[in-house]
Amino acid sequence: MKKQIILLLLVSAIFWLGTVAQAAIIVGRIGHVEGDIYRYMDVGKEWVPTFVDSPAGTGDILSTGAGSRAEINFPNQLVVRLAENGEVEIVNLEDGIGEFHLVAGLARFYNNSNTGTLKIRTNQGVLNLPAGSIADLQADGTSIQIWSVRGGSTFLAMASDSRTETLEVIDQSTSLTIYRNSVAAGIGPIDRSWHNWCAERENVWHERQLVRSEYMPEPLQEHAYVLQPHGRWRRVYYRGYYYWAWKPNRVAAGWAPYTSGYWYDWHGDRVWVDHNPWGWVTHHNGHWMHVHGSWMWTPYVHVAATPGVTVTSFSIVFGPRYRSHWHPGRVRWITYNDYVGWLPLAPWETYYGHRRWGPGSRVAYSGTGVNIRININLADHHYLDHAVVIPRHHFRHRGPAVVNNYNTVKIKNINKKVIVKNYKPLSTMEERKHKNRKQVVRDHTTSRRRVISKHRKVDKKEVVATQKTHRSRKVDGVVLTKVKPRKKAGIAAVGKRTEHPVRVTGKKTVSRKQRSVATRNVVQEERVSYLDKKEKRATAKRDDKRVESKTNRKRTISAQHQVVRQEKIVKKPRQKELKKDQNRRKTDEEYAAQDKQKRNERYNYSRKQETKNLDKQKTAARRERYSMNHSGFTAPSSLSRRRGRL
């Protein structure tokens, strides 16, 4: 039975029309960290730790710890590198234009654009960095020190009597130390060790930019270096069009997008932070497609979708017109009782967020205005069979990572029918403080109150989750923090809605009604498991029939080739060979016997290879289950690759 939820969204008409034509939102990436880096959260007024591959956009305030350094890359050709105890605020990001506020510490700013201007605000004035220029700035409470690494720049100094003075900073000349009412000149770079570290990072990026891919658009070429060694490109046919799609080659069996990583709360939207080195470009650009039993990523799909209408037509945009639109993670959120889940969106399905993340997305909630109704029909979603459902206490919010691989905690005995019947689709994921301190998922249809969330206070000097610990969680199956089960936990059957779930109160006596409800839930779970096994057996039978039909088709084609070859022999006999030795000429029966023998050998060889691959997959699965049950780690093995065919 299809369940349809109608979301009443309050959106201003003027705001809506302006949003449709607005430019893409520019979001940077924390690409490299040595040590610790923190983000200041307005809600709670505190600093929380953040990690590599986390987003950085307008309104963010980032700070590095003692002995730490960080690199932030932006798609509009801007780069910011922070030294230890540095703090910078991202004021504005546009195409070729950036505005930052250096609060404290030493930082290097790169303006690699062709025409844009980079502005760096300080307490003593504003530095204008033209296109193609690089500059070092060091700020403290009383002065600002500037050194031009490449290209000139101008500094608009503000005196104590509200007067302004323009200072020219010459390329690789003396450094300037600007006070409130005076200017002093220095010699050479501000910090020689910092200058050498930045030079090393520039060499790393220079080598990376040498790698190019003919299948990626120009805005994403900077990520070609990470895709080349971890996968391969294939030409696939998907819903009426051919696409060049990239398939990862070093993932565990049963891998799917949005499973190996965690969700991060960023400006009201849930942003996916993937543990794989190629996760940033593949989970925040383009689309994932499930083709021939394997997940593949392509950046070329562009869909002009109408809300509430299923669109099956595509268009491919190549060349300089292509524009990459960043998104937090294209998934549909679902919930039921103490469970929360998500499923990947197909290219034509609409993504809802707090901001419009390019084509195919809409704003889920805004201020007062015109009432707009949007229908979300859960049964119409294309990848409903690939939903990931987990208990809510495993869901990551703002604290330290609970799990780093959702495949280890997701609900196994769940299918499309159960999700459509019991689960409710959500436009976005939000959290609010509950009286019993439980994370409660709510939708915009239930409340119009402002979302207020309290963060866990973090001291920079006493942070346990360091960058080293974060980088070590790339191995699938690692549990950084084990969550102890609560004493009072409701027992809810998966696949059946219960009006009065059993509560474990700690008492030894259990009522008859509670026993009956628990028994009914157990029976329902066994029935769901039986239906899953039945469906798997039916799928196996269909696969066997498909293999048999494919084998028969190959035999038919071979027989046709044999007839054609015989006709050619009759029409155009080989005169030279017949003259040399007439006795060596083989009859038609001998050719047929040889062809039959070759076909049998090829068929037996393919069957042996399939049996061998199946044994390898079973062995890898047993090793994976053993490693997860005993040590929490998945043993790396080349046998754990998932086998897919095009």
N, C-alpha and C positions, 0 to 999 in steps of 0.2 A: 504494500500500500504506500503510495507516494505521500510524503509529508511536505507541505509547502508552508513556508513562513513568510509573512509579509512584514517588512521592516518599514516603519514610519519614520522617515528621515527629514529633519528640519534643515533645509539648506536655502540660503539666500539666492534669489534669482540672479542678481547682478554678480554675485560671487561665483555662481555656477557657470555663467556664460564666460566670465573671465578666466576661469580655471581651464576650460576646454582648450583655449588657445595659448595657454601659458607655456613657457619654455620648460625644458627638462630640469628637474632638480639635481643640482650637482652635489654629489656625496663623495668625500674622500675616503681613503683607506689607511689605517695604521699598518704600514707595510713591514716595518722592522722595529724591534724593541730589544734593547740590551738592559736588563734590569726590570724596573717597575714603571708603569705609567698609570695615571689615575684620571677619572672624569668627574667633574663637579655636577651634581644633580640638584636642580632647583627644588624638586620635591624632597624634603628632608634636610636640605641645606648641608650636604656632606659630600665627601670625596669617596668614590668607589673605585676599585681596581678594574681596569680594562686590559685587553690583550690584543695580540696580533690578529689582523683581519677583521677588526671591529670598525664600524663606520665612524666618520668624522665629518660633521656638516655645520651649517650655519647655526650659531647659538651655543656650540660646544665650547667648554673650557677644559683644556688638557694640561696636565702637569706631570713632570718626571720626578722620580725619587732620587735619593743620594746615590751617586755612582751609576746613574742610569742615563741612557740616550735613546732617542726615538726618531723615527722617520715617518712622515705623513705625506702621502701622494694624492694629488687631486687630478681628476680627468681634464680640467681646463689648463693643463700644463703648468701647474704650480706645485712646488715642493717645499715643505717646511721640515727642518731638522732641529731637534731640541737637545741641548746638553743637560747635564744633571741640575736638579732643582730649578728647572725652567717651567714657566707657566705662560700659555698663550691662549687667547680667545679668538674664535673664528667669528668675525662680525658679519661678513657678506661674501657670497660666492656666486659668480656669474660667468658667462662665456668670456674667457680671457681677462676677467677682472676678479680681484680678490682683495679683501680688507681684513686685516688681523690687528689684534691688540696684544703687544708683548708686555706682560705684566712684570715678569721678573726672569732673570737668568740669561743665558747665552743661546742664541738661535741663529740659524742661517736660512735665508729666504731665497728661493729660486723663482724667477719669472721667465719661464721658457716659452711663453706665448709669442705670437708674431706682432700683435698690435695692442694688447691690453696693458694696463698699468696696475701694479701691485702697491697697495697702501699698507704701511705698518704704523699703527698708532702707539705712542708711548706717553708717559707722563710729562715729557719735556717737549713733545711736538710730534710731527707726522713725517715719515720718510716715504717719498714717492719713488718707486723702483720701476723704471721703464722696461719695455720688452727686451728679453735677452740679457738681463742683468742679474747679478748675484751679490748679496750683501750680508755681512755679519752684524748683528746687533746684540748688545749686552746692556740690560736694564737693571737698575736697582732703585732704591727709593729716592735718590738725590740726583742721579746723572744717567746719561745714555751714551754709550760708546759705539761708534759706527766705523766699519772698515769695508770698502768696496772690493769685492773679490773679482768681479768682471763687470765692465760697463759702469758708467757714471750714474749718479742719483742725486736727488735734491732733498734737503731736509728743511722743513718749515718749523723753525724753533719758536717757542712761545716764552717770552720773558715774564718776569714777575709783575711788571706793570702793564700786562695785557698787550704789549707790543709783539709783533711777529717779525722774524728775520729769516731770509732764505739763504741756506748754506749749500754750496756745491761740493759733493763728495767725488773726488777724482778716482779713476780706475787704478787699483793697486797702489795707491799713494799712501800717505800717512793717515793713520786712524785719527778720528776726531772724538774727543770726550766733551760732551755738551752738558753744562750745568744750567742752573736757572738764569744766571746773569753773566756767564762767561763760557769761553770755548778754549780747550787745550788740545794740542796736537801730539800724537804718539808715533811710534815707528813700527811698521810691519803688522802682521796679523794680531788679533786680540789674544788668541790662545793658539800656540803652535801645535799642541797635541790635538786640539779640536779641528784645526785645519787639516791635519793629516788624516783624521778619521773621516771627515767629509770627502776628502780626495779618494779614499778607499771605497766609499759607498758610490761615488761617481764612476769609478772603474767597474764596479759590479754591474751597475745599470747600463754602462756602455756595452759590456759583453752580452747582456740580456737583449738589448735592442738589435743586436746583429741577427737574432733569430726571427725569421719572418714566416708567415703561413699564408698560402694562397687561398685558403678557405675562410679566413677571418676578415671582417671589414677593418678599415683603417683605424677607427677609434679604439678597437680592441687589440691592435697589433702588439701593444706593450705587454700583453699577457700570453703571447705565442710561445715564449720560452718555457712556460710552466705546463702548457698542454702537450707540447711535442714529446717529452720523454715519458709521459704518464698515460698516453692513449693514442688512438689513431683515428683518422677521418675516413668516413665511408659515405658512399652515395646511396641514399635510401629513398624509397617511395612511401609517401605518407599522405593519405587522404587527397589524392589527385595530383600531387606535385612531387618532384624530385628535390631532395635537399642534401647538402653536404653536412653530415652530423658527426660529432666527435663522441667516441665511446671510450671510457676509462678502462684500462687493462690491468689494474692492480687493486681490485676491490674484492671484498669477501663475498662468499656465496650468499645470495639473497639480498644484496645491497640495493638500495633505492635512494633517490635524492631526499634530502632533509631527514636523514636518520643518523649520520655519524657527525655529531656536533651538538649544539645547544641553541636555544632561543634567548635573545638579549633584548631587554626593554629599552627602546631608544625613541624618545619624543612621542610616546604613545603607541608606536607600532612595534611589532615583534620582528626583530632582525635576526636572520639565521647566521650563525658563526660556524663555519665548517672546519673540521679538523684536517681535511686533505689540503695539500698545497694549492690545488687547482680549484678549491671550493669557492673562492671569492668571485671569479669571473663567471663560473657556471651556475651559481645559485643566486646571482644578483643581476644577470643580463641574459637575454634570450629566453629559451624555453627548453624544458625536458620533454622528450617524446619516448613512449614505450613502443618499440618496433621489434617484431620477431623475438619477443621474450627478453629483450635487453633495453636498458635505459640509455638513451643517447641525447646529447645536447647540441642545439643548433642556435646560432645568433640571428638567423635570417627570417624567422617567421614574424610577420606583422599582420595583425587582424584588426579590422575596424568593426568592433562588436557593438551591438545595441543591447542595453540592459533588459533582461527578461526574455531575450530572444536567442535561441541557439543558432550560432553562425558556424557554418561548415566550409566557407570559402576562405582562401588564403591569398596573399600576395607577397611576393619576394622582392625586396628592395636591395639592389646592389649599388656599388659605386659610391661617389661622394655624397649622395643624398641620404645614405644610411645614417641614422642617429641612434646611438645607444642610450636606452632609458634604464636607469638603475631602479631596482625595486628591492624592498626588504626581504622578500621571499614569497613567491607566488603560490600560496596554499589557501585552502578553505578550512576554516576552523569548525569543529563539531564538539558537542559536549553532551553528557548524559550522566546524571547523578555525580558520583565521585570520579568520573573518567573524563578526560579531555583528549582530543585528537586532531589530526590535520591530514589533508590529502593534497597531492600536487594538482595544480590547475592545468587544464589543457590550454593551448594557445588562444582559443576563441572564448574561454570563460573569463568572466570579469573578476578582477581583484579589487577588494575594498580596503581602504586604509584611511588614516587621518589626514593624508595629503594625496594629491593626484600624482602617481608615479608613472607618468607617460601614458601612451595608448593602452587600451584594455584595462584601465583602472579607474575607479571612481572614489570620491570622498564619501566616507561612510557616515560622518557626523560633523555638523557645523553648528553655527548659532541659529537664531530664529530666522524665519523666512517662509518660503513657499513649501507646502507639504508635498513631498515626492515619494511615491510608493515604488519599491523595488522588490521584485519576487525572486527568492532564492529557493529553487527546487532542487533538493539534495539528490533526488533520484536521477536527474539529468546529467550529473557530473560524470565525465568520461573515465576518470581514474579512481572511481569509488572503491574498486577492489584493492587498491594499493594504499588504503588509509592506515595511518599509524595511530593507535589508541593506547594510551598509557594511564595509569592512576595519577590523579592530580598531584599527589605529593612528590612525584618524580619530575614535575614540570619545573624548568628553570625560570627564575624571575631575576632578581637583582643580586642575590647572594652568591656564594661560591657554587661551583658546579656540583650537582647531585649525581648525574650520570653523564657520560660523554658519548654513549652509543645507545640510542633508543631501541635498537633491535633486541637488546638484552632485557628490557622491561616492558615491551609492548604486549598487548593482549593477543594471544595466538588464535584462539577459537572464536573468531569474529569474521563475518562476511558481509556482503553487500545488503542482503535482506535484513540482517540485524541492524545495520547502520540506518537504513532508510526507515525502519519501523520505530526505532527507539531514540535515535540521536537527533539533536537539534542543530541546524547550521547557524553559525555566527558570522557577522560581517567582520568584526575585529575581536581581538583578545584584550581584555582589560582585567584589572584586579582591584579590589577595594578591601579595606580593613573590616573584618568581621568580629563579632563579639567573642567568638571562641578562637580567634587568630587563625582561621583557615583561609586558604586562598580560594576565593569565590569568583567564578567566571560569570560575567553578566553581559547582556546585550543592550544596545541602545534603546530597545523597545521597553525595557523594564524600568528604567530610571533615567531622569534627566539631570541628576545631580552631578556635580563636578567630581572627577575621579581623584581621590587623595590616597596616595600610597606612601608608606613609611619605609625608608631604607634602613639597612643595618649600618650603623656608624662604623667607619673604618678609619683607623689612625695610620698615616703613611709609614710611620716607623715600626708598626707592629702588624703589618699585613702578612698573613701566612701564605696566601695564594700568590706566590711569586711567578715571574715570567718563566722561570725554569720549570716549575711544576706544571704550568699551563702547556708548555711545549711538549712535555712528556706524555700528554694524554692523546697523542696521535694514534697509539695502538688501540685497536678496537676492543671494547669490552672492559676498559679500565674504569673503576669506580673510585673517584677521588674522595667522596664523603659518603659513608654508608648511612642510610636513613633508617632509624629504628621504628618499628611498627608502633602505632598508637595503641593505648590500652583499650580505648573504646573505638571500635571500627565497625561500620555497618556491613552486613553481608548482602550484596546485591547480585542477582543472577544476571549473567551476561546474555543478552538476547531476550529478556522478559522483564517488563516493568512490574515492580512489586510495590504495593501501597504501604505495607508495614514491614520494613526490613528488620531483621533480627539485630539486637544490640547486645554486645558482650559486656555485661555490667560487672563481671568479677564474681557474681554469686554462683553457687553450685547448683541451685535449683533452676530449672528451665520449665516454662509453662508449656502446656500442650499446644497452644497456638504457635508459639515460637518454634517448637519441634516440627510442626506441620509445614510452616513456611520454609524452614531450613531444608526439610526433605524435598519439598517442591522445587526449591532452587537447585539442589543437587541433581534432581532428575532432569531439570531443564538444561543444565550444563552438560550432562551426559548425552542428551538428545542433540544439542548443538554440535558436540564432538562427533557423534555418529553421523550427522548430516555432512559435516566437513569431510570425514573419511569416505563417505559415499560419493561426494562430489569429486574427491581426488581420484577414486577408482574410475569414475566415468571419464575424467580428464585423461587418465592413463590409457584407457581404451581408445579414446579419440586420437591420441598421439600415435598409438600402434597402427590404427587404420590409416592415418596420414602417411606414416613411413611406408606402409605396404603399398598404398596407391602411388607414392613417389617411385618406389622400386619398379612397379609394373609399368609406369610411364617411361622410365629409363629403358626397360626391356623393349617396349614398343618402338621407341626412337632408334634403338640399336638395330632392330629388325628392318626398319625403314631404310637406315643407312646401308644395310647389307643388300637390300633390293636395288638401291641406287648404284652401289658399287658393281653389282652383277650386270646391270644394264650398261654401265660404262665399259665393262670388260667385253661385252658382246659387240657394242658399237665401235669401240676403238681398241682392238686387240694390240697387244704389244708385239709388233712384228720382229723386233730385234731379239727379244727373249725367246720367241717361238723358234726362230732360226737357230739360235745357239743350242738349245736343248729342248726338244719337244717332250722328252720323257719327264722333265721336271715340272711340267705344268700341272697344277693341282685342279682337282675337280671341284664342282660347286659344293658337294657334300663335305669335302675336306675343309673348305673355307667356313662352312657353317659350323662344323665341329670345333674349329679353332676359335671362332667368335663365341660360341657357347662356353667353351672352357675359360676364355678371358673374362666373360661376364660373370661366371661363377667365382673366379678368383677375386675380381673386384668386389663382388657382393660379400664374399666371406671376409675379405679384408676390412670393408666398412663396418660389418657387424662386430668384428673383433675390436676395432677402434672404439665403437660406441660402448661396448661392454667395458673396455679398459677405462674410458673416460667416466663411465658411471661408477666404477669401483673407486676411481680417484676422488670423485665428488663425495661418495659415501665416507671414504676415509677422512677427507678434510672436514666433513660435518661432524664425525665422531671426535676428531681432535679438537674442533672448535667447542663442542659441548663439554668435553672433558676439561679444557682450559678455563672455560667460564665457570664451571661448577667447583673447581679446586683453587685456582689462583686469581680469577677475575681477568686474566689476560687471554687474548686470542693468539695462539702460536702462529707466527708468520710462516706461511708456506705458499709455494707456488701452486699447490693443489687446490687452494681455496678460491681460485678464480672461477667466476661464473661463466659457464659456457653459453654463448649465444650465437645464433645464425641469422644471417640476413636473407 
